[in-house]
Amino acid sequence: LVNQLPEANLLLLRHLFGVLHHIEQNSGVNQMNAFNLALCIAPNMLWLPSPTGPEEESRSTKKVAMLVQFLIENSAEIFGGDIASLF
């Protein structure tokens, strides 16, 4: 699915997850592992198109957080092994 994105969107995601992956690689110092990063960033990445109740929003946020965590942990495989070279 990532490869089907427009080039500009893919480039943005590569940079975003490159930064998040870099932060996660230093989690021993900063306490920001992929799970913690996902909880912080997920609510700002995707949301339901129409207002819903708090329970549905909570379920949706958890699903997005799981996706973001997966993307952080597997960013080299998803976005290319040279993701660290973005810096």
C-alpha positions as CSV (number, residue, x, y, z in Angstrom):
1,L,0.0,0.0,0.0
2,V,2.8,2.4,0.8
3,N,4.2,2.1,-2.7
4,Q,0.8,3.1,-4.1
5,L,0.9,6.5,-2.4
6,P,1.7,9.6,-4.4
7,E,5.4,10.4,-4.4
8,A,5.1,13.5,-2.2
9,N,3.1,11.5,0.4
10,L,5.6,8.7,0.4
11,L,8.5,11.1,0.9
12,L,6.7,12.7,3.8
13,L,6.0,9.4,5.4
14,R,9.6,8.3,4.9
15,H,10.9,11.4,6.6
16,L,8.4,11.2,9.5
17,F,9.0,7.6,10.2
18,G,12.7,8.0,9.8
19,V,12.6,10.6,12.6
20,L,10.4,8.4,14.7
21,H,12.6,5.4,14.1
22,H,15.7,7.4,15.0
23,I,14.0,8.5,18.3
24,E,13.0,4.9,19.0
25,Q,16.6,3.7,18.5
26,N,17.6,5.9,21.4
27,S,14.8,4.7,23.7
28,G,17.3,3.7,26.3
29,V,18.0,7.3,26.9
30,N,14.7,9.0,26.1
31,Q,12.2,6.4,27.2
32,M,10.4,6.8,23.9
33,N,10.0,3.3,22.5
34,A,7.8,2.6,19.5
35,F,4.7,2.0,21.7
36,N,5.1,5.4,23.5
37,L,5.8,7.2,20.2
38,A,2.7,5.7,18.7
39,L,0.5,6.7,21.5
40,C,1.7,10.3,21.2
41,I,1.5,10.6,17.4
42,A,-1.4,8.4,16.4
43,P,-4.2,10.7,17.5
44,N,-2.8,13.4,15.1
45,M,-2.3,11.1,12.1
46,L,-5.7,9.5,11.4
47,W,-9.1,10.1,12.8
48,L,-12.7,9.1,11.9
49,P,-14.3,11.3,9.3
50,S,-17.4,12.1,11.4
51,P,-17.9,12.7,15.1
52,T,-18.5,9.5,17.2
53,G,-18.8,8.6,20.8
54,P,-15.8,8.3,23.1
55,E,-15.8,4.5,23.0
56,E,-15.5,4.4,19.2
57,E,-12.8,7.1,19.2
58,S,-10.8,5.1,21.8
59,R,-11.0,2.0,19.7
60,S,-10.0,3.9,16.6
61,T,-7.1,5.5,18.3
62,K,-5.8,2.2,19.6
63,K,-6.0,0.7,16.1
64,V,-4.1,3.7,14.6
65,A,-1.5,3.5,17.4
66,M,-0.9,-0.2,16.6
67,L,-0.4,0.7,13.0
68,V,2.0,3.6,13.8
69,Q,3.9,1.3,16.2
70,F,4.3,-1.3,13.4
71,L,5.4,1.3,10.9
72,I,8.1,2.6,13.4
73,E,9.4,-0.8,14.3
74,N,9.5,-1.9,10.6
75,S,10.4,1.4,8.9
76,A,13.6,0.1,7.3
77,E,11.7,-2.7,5.7
78,I,8.7,-0.6,4.7
79,F,10.4,2.6,3.5
80,G,13.8,1.2,2.5
81,G,16.9,0.2,4.4
82,D,18.5,3.5,3.8
83,I,16.0,5.4,6.0
84,A,18.8,6.4,8.3
85,S,20.6,8.2,5.4
86,L,17.7,10.8,5.3
87,F,19.6,12.5,8.1
